[in-house]
Amino acid sequence: SDMFLSGSLPTEIGGLESLKGLYLQNNQLVSNLPSTMGNLVELRDLRMFGNVITGDIPASFRYLVNLEVVYMDSCELRGGLTNDVIRKWRKLSDFQAFGNNIQGEIPTALGGLTNDVIRKWRKLSDFQAFGNNIQGEIPTALGELENLKVINLAENNLVGTIPSSIGQSGNLRTCFLLPSNTF
């Protein structure tokens, strides 16, 4: 991290199959995420924020079933996660993908965050996806996660009502849903 690395991520990074943490934040990387990163099956902590990581999260990321921490904020990331990918991240505790250009409704922009998928994220404590272009409604199950302490979905284009489950969440300490959303 912060090592003034530049260039793109090599496909050979996928050969580091026993890697548990990848800390490439705050460098000058300009790249798509190589699909070979899906070979990093032991990866628990992925921090790529502060680079120019464009494009979608590769479908091969569904094999990263041990991910606990994903920090992909301020990367100029476009598109989103597929339902097939995010459904596999059951150990996820911290997810930050703010300040990107994730688009579409929540079911497509953040990998099909349907109530069934969210309930699988039992360990999730920090969910921040503010400053994107996410549309649609907030799934009610987001507020039902017993370990969730932080929700930040401000500065998107969300509509509808704020689920009552969010207000009833016992451990929730921080909840930012405004501005730019319409509730």
Phi, psi and chi 1 to 4 in degrees:
 res  aa     phi    psi   chi1   chi2   chi3   chi4
   1 SER       -  147.5   69.2      -      -      -
   2 ASP    50.6   42.4  -59.5  -51.4      -      -
   3 MET  -109.2   12.0  -59.4 -165.1   55.8      -
   4 PHE    59.2   32.8  -55.7  103.3      -      -
   5 LEU   -70.9  144.1  -62.0  174.7      -      -
   6 SER  -137.5  170.4   61.4      -      -      -
   7 GLY   100.3 -156.9      -      -      -      -
   8 SER  -114.6  164.7   61.5      -      -      -
   9 LEU   -77.4  126.7  -68.4  168.3      -      -
  10 PRO   -75.3  149.2   27.3  -33.1      -      -
  11 THR   -64.0  -24.2   57.9      -      -      -
  12 GLU   -64.8  -13.1  -68.0   82.1    7.3      -
  13 ILE   -57.9  -26.9 -162.8  165.6      -      -
  14 GLY   -66.7  -12.7      -      -      -      -
  15 GLY   -78.3   -6.7      -      -      -      -
  16 LEU   -90.6   57.2  -56.7  171.5      -      -
  17 GLU   -60.8  -22.0  -63.6  169.5   -0.2      -
  18 SER   -94.9    1.8  -62.0      -      -      -
  19 LEU   -62.1  131.4 -167.3   66.8      -      -
  20 LYS  -102.5  -27.4  -59.5 -143.3 -175.2  -47.7
  21 GLY  -138.5  134.0      -      -      -      -
  22 LEU  -124.0  109.2 -178.0   57.9      -      -
  23 TYR  -115.5   91.8  -52.0  100.4      -      -
  24 LEU  -118.6   24.3  -66.9  173.5      -      -
  25 GLN   -69.3  153.0   68.8  -93.9   21.0      -
  26 ASN    54.9   47.8  -66.9  -36.5      -      -
  27 ASN  -115.7 -162.0  -77.4  -68.9      -      -
  28 GLN  -120.9   40.7  -61.7  163.6    3.5      -
  29 LEU   -77.7  135.3  -61.3  171.8      -      -
  30 VAL  -127.4  106.0  178.3      -      -      -
  31 SER  -166.6  160.6  179.4      -      -      -
  32 ASN   -84.9  163.4  -74.4  -30.2      -      -
  33 LEU   -81.8  120.8  -66.4  169.2      -      -
  34 PRO   -64.2  139.0  -13.0   22.7      -      -
  35 SER   -63.4  -22.0   62.1      -      -      -
  36 THR   -65.0  -16.0   57.6      -      -      -
  37 MET   -63.5  -18.2  -73.6  179.9   68.4      -
  38 GLY   -63.9  -14.6      -      -      -      -
  39 ASN   -78.7   -9.3  -63.6  -24.5      -      -
  40 LEU   -82.1   62.7  -54.6  176.9      -      -
  41 VAL   -67.5  -16.0  -65.1      -      -      -
  42 GLU   -94.6   -2.9  -63.8  -61.8  -40.4      -
  43 LEU   -61.7  126.8 -166.4   63.5      -      -
  44 ARG  -111.6  -28.8  -72.1  178.7  168.4   69.3
  45 ASP  -133.1  116.2 -164.4  -23.2      -      -
  46 LEU  -121.8  114.4  175.3   61.4      -      -
  47 ARG  -125.6  108.4  -61.1  176.5 -167.3 -131.4
  48 MET  -123.3    6.7  -59.1  -74.7  -61.3      -
  49 PHE   -61.5  153.7   60.9   88.3      -      -
  50 GLY    78.7   20.1      -      -      -      -
  51 ASN  -119.8 -178.5  -70.8  -70.7      -      -
  52 VAL  -109.4   82.2 -178.9      -      -      -
  53 ILE  -101.3  101.5  -53.1  -63.5      -      -
  54 THR   -99.7  168.0   57.3      -      -      -
  55 GLY    88.2 -171.8      -      -      -      -
  56 ASP   -88.6  161.2  -66.0  -22.9      -      -
  57 ILE   -71.0  125.9  -57.4  -72.1      -      -
  58 PRO   -61.8  147.4  -18.7   28.7      -      -
  59 ALA   -58.9  -26.8      -      -      -      -
  60 SER   -65.3  -14.5   63.4      -      -      -
  61 PHE   -66.4   -9.5  -86.7   43.4      -      -
  62 ARG   -65.1  -19.6   69.7  179.3  170.6  -89.4
  63 TYR   -82.5   -6.3  -58.9  116.9      -      -
  64 LEU   -86.1   60.4  -55.6 -179.6      -      -
  65 VAL   -72.5  -10.5  -63.4      -      -      -
  66 ASN   -97.1    3.0  -70.4  -53.4      -      -
  67 LEU   -59.9  129.1  -86.5  178.2      -      -
  68 GLU  -113.3  -33.9  -63.5  171.0    5.6      -
  69 VAL  -129.6  127.4  175.4      -      -      -
  70 VAL  -130.8  113.9  175.4      -      -      -
  71 TYR  -118.5  102.5  -67.5  160.2      -      -
  72 MET  -123.6   32.4  -63.5  -71.8  -66.3      -
  73 ASP   -79.1  152.2   37.6  -66.8      -      -
  74 SER    53.4   46.4  -57.4      -      -      -
  75 CYS  -112.1   -3.5  -72.3      -      -      -
  76 GLU    65.6   25.2  -61.4 -176.0   28.6      -
  77 LEU   -62.5  135.6 -170.0   64.1      -      -
  78 ARG  -118.4  166.9  -61.4 -169.5 -176.9  -74.4
  79 GLY    73.7 -131.4      -      -      -      -
  80 GLY  -178.1 -167.6      -      -      -      -
  81 LEU   -93.1  150.2  -59.0  170.6      -      -
  82 THR   -91.0  155.8   65.3      -      -      -
  83 ASN   -56.2  -38.3 -166.4   28.4      -      -
  84 ASP   -62.7  -32.8 -172.0   40.0      -      -
  85 VAL   -76.1  -58.2  169.8      -      -      -
  86 ILE   -68.2  -25.8 -151.4  163.8      -      -
  87 ARG   -60.8  -27.3 -165.2  179.6  -69.9  -99.2
  88 LYS   -85.3  -13.9  -53.4  -71.0 -176.0  176.5
  89 TRP   -86.5   63.1  -64.3   -4.9      -      -
  90 ARG   -77.0  -14.7  -65.2 -176.4 -179.4  174.6
  91 LYS   -94.3    2.9  -63.9  179.8 -179.3 -179.3
  92 LEU   -60.8  128.2 -162.8   62.4      -      -
  93 SER  -114.7  -32.4   64.7      -      -      -
  94 ASP  -131.9  123.6  -67.8   74.2      -      -
  95 PHE  -130.4  117.8  178.9   81.9      -      -
  96 GLN  -130.6  118.3  -64.6 -177.3    5.9      -
  97 ALA  -139.4   44.9      -      -      -      -
  98 PHE   -85.7  159.9   56.5   83.4      -      -
  99 GLY    68.1   32.3      -      -      -      -
 100 ASN  -113.9 -156.1  -72.5  -65.7      -      -
 101 ASN  -129.3   46.6 -166.8   23.1      -      -
 102 ILE   -70.1  129.1  -62.6  172.7      -      -
 103 GLN  -123.5  167.7  -59.5  177.3   -2.3      -
 104 GLY    95.7 -176.8      -      -      -      -
 105 GLU   -78.2  160.8  -65.9 -175.2    3.7      -
 106 ILE   -53.8  -42.9  -73.4 -178.3      -      -
 107 PRO   -60.3  -27.4  -27.5   36.8      -      -
 108 THR  -102.9  -32.6   56.3      -      -      -
 109 ALA   -74.2  -35.8      -      -      -      -
 110 LEU  -119.1   41.6  -71.2  176.2      -      -
 111 GLY    73.9   33.0      -      -      -      -
 112 GLY    72.5   52.5      -      -      -      -
 113 LEU   -72.9   62.3  -72.2 -176.9      -      -
 114 THR   -76.2  166.1   60.3      -      -      -
 115 ASN   -57.0  -38.7  -70.3  -21.6      -      -
 116 ASP   -63.9  -40.5  -70.7  -20.8      -      -
 117 VAL   -68.3  -45.1  172.5      -      -      -
 118 ILE   -61.6  -39.4  -69.5  173.2      -      -
 119 ARG   -62.8  -21.3  -74.9 -173.0 -173.0  104.7
 120 LYS   -75.4  -15.5  -67.1  176.7 -177.4  173.5
 121 TRP   -88.9   57.7  -72.6    4.1      -      -
 122 ARG   -59.3  -30.0  -61.6  -83.5 -179.3 -136.4
 123 LYS   -91.5   -5.4  -63.4  179.8 -178.9 -177.2
 124 LEU   -60.9  123.0 -171.0   64.9      -      -
 125 SER  -118.9  -21.2   65.3      -      -      -
 126 ASP  -136.8  114.7 -174.5  -11.9      -      -
 127 PHE  -128.1  106.7 -176.9   76.3      -      -
 128 GLN  -129.4  115.6  -61.1 -169.6   51.8      -
 129 ALA  -136.8   36.1      -      -      -      -
 130 PHE   -74.7  161.3   65.9   89.5      -      -
 131 GLY    71.0   35.0      -      -      -      -
 132 ASN  -118.6 -156.2  -75.7  -71.9      -      -
 133 ASN  -127.5   43.2 -168.9   22.5      -      -
 134 ILE   -77.2  136.6  -59.6  169.2      -      -
 135 GLN  -121.8  170.1  -57.6  164.7  -14.9      -
 136 GLY    99.3 -162.6      -      -      -      -
 137 GLU  -103.3  159.6  -63.8 -174.9    9.3      -
 138 ILE   -82.4  126.1  -61.3  173.0      -      -
 139 PRO   -63.0  137.9  -19.1   30.0      -      -
 140 THR   -62.4  -31.3   57.7      -      -      -
 141 ALA   -65.4  -20.2      -      -      -      -
 142 LEU   -58.4  -40.4 -163.8   57.9      -      -
 143 GLY   -77.5   -9.9      -      -      -      -
 144 GLU   -90.0   -3.0  -64.0  171.7    2.8      -
 145 LEU   -76.1  115.9  -64.8  172.4      -      -
 146 GLU   -67.6  -21.7   57.0 -168.6   44.8      -
 147 ASN   -97.4   -2.3  -69.2  -43.4      -      -
 148 LEU   -68.7  123.0 -166.7   62.4      -      -
 149 LYS  -112.1  -28.0  -66.3 -179.0  176.7  125.3
 150 VAL  -133.9  127.4  176.8      -      -      -
 151 ILE  -126.1  126.4  -62.1  174.0      -      -
 152 ASN  -136.4  104.4 -168.4  -20.3      -      -
 153 LEU  -121.2   20.0  -68.3  169.3      -      -
 154 ALA   -63.0  163.8      -      -      -      -
 155 GLU    57.6   43.8  -61.1  177.6   29.1      -
 156 ASN  -123.3 -159.4  -77.9  -68.9      -      -
 157 ASN  -125.7   45.7  -67.1  -54.6      -      -
 158 LEU   -76.6  150.7  -63.3  168.6      -      -
 159 VAL  -135.7  178.4  -63.8      -      -      -
 160 GLY    95.1 -149.1      -      -      -      -
 161 THR  -112.5  153.8   58.7      -      -      -
 162 ILE   -77.1  123.5  -62.1  170.6      -      -
 163 PRO   -58.0  136.8  -20.8   30.7      -      -
 164 SER   -62.5  -24.5   60.5      -      -      -
 165 SER   -61.1  -29.7   59.9      -      -      -
 166 ILE   -66.9  -41.5  -70.9  177.8      -      -
 167 GLY   -71.4  -19.6      -      -      -      -
 168 GLN   -99.5   -0.7  -62.0  166.7   -4.5      -
 169 SER   -67.9  122.6  178.2      -      -      -
 170 GLY   -69.2  -33.8      -      -      -      -
 171 ASN   -98.6   -7.2  -73.0  -38.6      -      -
 172 LEU   -63.7  124.4 -169.7   62.7      -      -
 173 ARG  -110.0  -30.8  -59.7  -68.3  176.1 -109.2
 174 THR  -136.1  128.0  -54.9      -      -      -
 175 CYS  -140.5  110.2 -179.9      -      -      -
 176 PHE  -114.1  117.7  -67.5  107.6      -      -
 177 LEU  -124.6  -11.1  -60.2  175.3      -      -
 178 LEU  -119.7  154.1  -61.7  172.1      -      -
 179 PRO   -90.8 -176.1   34.0  -35.2      -      -
 180 SER    78.3   -7.9  -59.8      -      -      -
 181 ASN   -99.7  158.3  -65.9  -46.3      -      -
 182 THR  -120.5  103.4  -53.1      -      -      -
 183 PHE  -115.8      -  -62.2  109.8      -      -
